[in-house]
């Protein structure tokens, strides 16, 4: 969990993913969501889980940001090798 409003959550997650990949034989699929007013914690976790599933099903070893279905956009991915 990143609580600093100045931090770019996707970049923090990508740095973690890249370091794990570089230092181990493990790869990571990461999903994240951003806290918004009136979104309960359970929904926030569900959104991050949906984004992680998108990472896993679209090639693995990447970071994906949750995007609301109302925006008609797919989750945003950080494509990695």
N, C-alpha and C positions, 0 to 999 in steps of 0.2 A: 504494500500500500504506500503510495506516494502522497504526501499531504502538502507539499510546497507548491503553491499556485504557480510559481514561476517555472517549475520543472516540466519538461516535456515528457509525459508518461510513456509515450511510444518509444522515445529515444532511450529512456532508462531501461525499459523492457528489452529493447534491441541490444543494448550494451550487455545486459545480463545474458541474453541468448547467445550472443557472439562469444562471450568469455567462456561460457559452459562448453560451447562447441569447440573452441580453440584449446581448451585445457583438458577435455575428457573425450570419451568416445560417444557421449550422449548428445542428442539434439533435443531442442525444445520447441513446442508449439505454445505460444502465449496469446491470450486474449485479454483485453482490458476494456473498461467502460469508465465514463466520467460522471462524477456525482452531479446531479441536477436537483433543483428544488422539487419537493414532493415525490421523489423517487425513493421508496423504502429500500433498506439495505438488502433485503432478499431479492428484489428486482435488479439491483445493481450487480449482485453476484450472478444472477441468471443471465444478464446481458454479457458479462465478462465470459461466462461459460459458453454462450452462443458464439462469441467472437473466437474463443479458443477452438471450438468445434470447426468453425470456418477455416482456421489455420490448419487444423489436422486434415480436413477433407480436401483442401486445395493445394496440397503439396508438402505439408509439414515443414518444420524447422523455420518458422516465421512468426512475426508479431502481427496481430490483427486487432484493430480498434472497432468496438461495437458502434454500429450506425442504426438509428431508429428506423423501423420499417416505414414510418410516415415520411421519411426523406426520399424514399424510393431509390436508395443507393445501397450497393453491396457494402459489407464491412471493408474498411480500408486496410490494406495489407502492406507490410514492409517485406518486400521480396528479397530473399537471401539465397545464397548458393548452398 
